[in-house]
Amino acid sequence: QVQLVESGGGLVQAGGSLRLSCAASGIIFSTAVMAWYRQTPGKHRDLVATITSGGSTNYVDSVKGRFTISRDNAKNTAYLQMNSLKPEDTAVYYCNLYGMDVWGKGTLVTVSS
């Protein structure tokens, strides 16, 4: 059974940083494309970043230069380092096995102004 567990969310002031983690089990993690999405109430869940098995990354324009997605295959864990956070980054952040309907429960990030 595939399981994704996010952690690392919290309350931070604008300009601050957080690192989210996504621990995966039940998959051959090293071959998986991983993604982070985010969602605010009443809105769609939007893609934030992806990372391939080879480490290639892609980002939505709004987070380029501020967020970094990475992975540690030895730990079966994906990360999202978020710097220079803005109030508009406030959302529930979800880890995803990209292209599949496999999600974690999410972790809330709140950025105060």
Secondary structure, DSSP 8 states (H G I E B T S, - for coil): --EEEEE--EEEETT--EEEEEEEESS-GGG--EEEEEE-TTS--EEEEEE-TT--EEE-GGGTTTEEEEEEGGGTEEEEEE-S--GGG-EEEEEEETTSS-B---EEEEEE-
